[in-house]
Amino acid sequence: MKRSEINEIMAEADKFIRSFGYELPPFAYWSPQEMKDRRAEIDNVIGARLGWDITDYGQGKFDDLGLFLFTVRNGRQEDLKRGGGMCYAEKIMISRHNQISPMHRHWLKAEDIINRGGATLAIKLYGAAEDGSFDETAGGTVYCDGIKRDFTPGEVLRFAPGESVTLMPGDWHAFWGEGGDVLIGEVSTVNDDETDNWFKDPIGRFAEIEEDVAPTQLLASDYANWL
């Protein structure tokens, strides 16, 4: 993806998020230079990889295969391992009309996926084989706003604004906006995008960036190189 495209997506996403009364934290709007100047204050932001995240999964076709995310808060792996402390995370995401977030599951993370506003959120579900791998013949069970719901292999569940689904580790899922763009909330156990995503197809989690212009704000994946 070109940096100019990422800057544009950020600006559009910010407007969309604000239109539903959701506000991002102040550091979301710091320039790269301000983040450098305040580097001593933001160890937790960097360590927890809070902030902007825009991905085309390395495939170069964001409109068809991609996702906007912003990690608002993220807990500590050491707390999760010992079973106490900050064991949770929160993201706000945007799935565009017919923009696929590809089939994947998580090793450790359980998550509530919530339609926070906009169009319909469509989620395609499969269960897993005994070894956790993708199984096109496997169905399963999820909870939708606390109500148990069985699903058949490949069934698409649809969620209107305010509705949600709880996905456990091992629930294979892909999702997209249906009928328009969707603002999505995610509340989960500690998030680790480096190691906790298992994709059905061999694709990357992060975008490869062509630096055609300067960034307006940094992505979380930029921190290691820019700060």
N, C-alpha and C positions, 0 to 999 in steps of 0.2 A: 504494500500500500504506500502511496505517496504521503509525505507528511502534510502536504496541503489538503489532501482528502481527509486525513485524521483531524486536522484543525477544524475543517468545515463540519465534520460529523459531531465533534465536541460542541460547537456552537449550536447546531440544530438540536442536539440532545438536551442541552441545558434549557432551551426554550420549551421543549416538549415536557421535560420534568417539571419545570416551574408552572406549566399550564394546569397541573393537577395539584398545585399547592405544596409540592415537595421541594425542600430546599437542601442543596448540597452544603457540606461544611465549608468554612472559610478557606481552608488550604486548597480547595478545589480550584480556586481562581488565582493562586500565586503563580507568577511567571517562573520560568526556569532560573532566572537570576535571583529572584526572591527566595526560592527554595535553597539555592546555594548559599545565599547570605544568612539564612536561618537554619543551616545544616545542623547546628548543635542542638536545635530544639526538636528535630523531627526524626530522631532515631526510631521511634515507634511507628511512625507513618511509613518509613522505609522498610523496617523489619517485618511489619505486618502486611506490606504491599497494599496499603490503602491508596485509593485514588482511581484515576481513569484507566480504563482497559477497553480497547477496541480491537477486535480480532476478525480476520477473514480466514482463520485457521490455516494460514499459509497458502491458500489456494488462489488468491488474486481475484476473487469475484464476490466482494462484500455484499452487494445488493441481493445476491442469491444465497450465499453461505457466509453468515457472519453474525455478530452480536455486539451490542454496546453494553458495557458494564461499568459500574463505579462501586468499588468496595468502600463502604462507609465505616465499618468496624470489623475487626478480626481478632480472634483470641490467640492463645498461646498453645503451641503443640505440647509443651511440657505440662501445662495445666490439664490438657485433654488426656495425656498419658497417665497422670496421677489421679484423674477423676474429680478434680475440684478446681475452682477458680474461673478464669475467663475461657469458657469452652464453646463460645458461640461466635457467629459472624453474621453480617448483614450486607447485602448488595442491593442496588437498584439497577435495573437492566431495561433495555428497549429492544424488542424484537419487531422488526419491520414486517409489513405485509408480505407474506409468503417468503420471508427470509429464514432459512433453515439454520437452526443450531443443531449440528449433526448428532447422530445416535451415539450415546456414550453412557457410562455409569461411573460411579465413584467407588473407591476402595473403602473409605472410612466415613465420608460425609453423608449425614442425613440432612434433608433440606425440605423446607416448605417453599413451594413456588406459588406466588400469589399474583393474581391479576389486579393491579393497582389502578387501572384505568385505561380507557381507549377501546380497542376492538376486542375480539374474542382471542383468547390464548388457546392454541391447539397443541396437545402433547400426545405423541405416539409412544406407546409403551410395549415393552417385552419383559418377560422374566429372564432368568439366567440359567445356564447349564450348571451342573453340580460343581464344576471348577470355576464358576463365575463368568465364563465366557458367554458371548451372545448366542442365543438359541431362538431361532425363528419359530419354533413350535411351543415356546414357553409363555404362559400367561402368568398372572399373579394377583396380588391384592394390594391396594393402596387405601389411604384414608383421605377423603375429600371433605375438608372442613369438619373433621372428626367423625365422618360417617364412612363406614367400611364399604368399599366398592371393589368387586372382582373385575379383572379385565382379561380379555382374550388376547392371544398373541397378535401384536400389531394394531390393537384397537386404539383409536384416536379419541381422547377425552377432551372436551371443550369447556372452557371456563370463562364466564362473564366477569365483568369487574366486581371485585369483592370476593370472588370464589378462589379456592386454593386446593392444592394437593400436597400431601406429604410423601416424599420419595425416600426410600431407605437405600443404603449401600447395596448394590446389586440390581436395582431397578434400572433397566436400560431405557433411555428416553431421548427423544428428539422433540423440538418444539419450534413454533413459528407463530406469527401474527396472522389471524384470519379475518379478512374484511377490513383491515387497516393496521396501523401500528399499535403496539401494546406496551404499556408501562408495567414492568414486572418487578415485584419484590422477591427477594430471597432471604430467608432466615434459616440459618444452618448451624451445624457444629463447625469447629474451626476449619477454615478454608485453606487449601494448599494447591494452587493451580500448577505448581511445578511437578507434583508427583501423584496427585489424587484423581486424575482424569484418565479413564480407559476408553478410547474411542473404538468404535466398531471397525472403521476403516483407518488405514495408516496416514493420519494427517497431523499437523502441528496444532498446538494450542494458541500460539501467538503469531502475530503478523510480522512479516519481514518489511522493514520500513526503508523507503527511498527518501533521502533527505533533500527534497527539492526546495523547501523553505524552512525557516526557523519554526520550532514548535511554539504555540501559544501557551500551552501547559504540557507538562510531562506526563507520559503514561507510567503506570507502575513498573512496567517492563523496561522503562528507560533509566530507572534510578541507578542501577549498577554502573552504567556507562556515563551518565551525566552528573551524578553527584558523588 
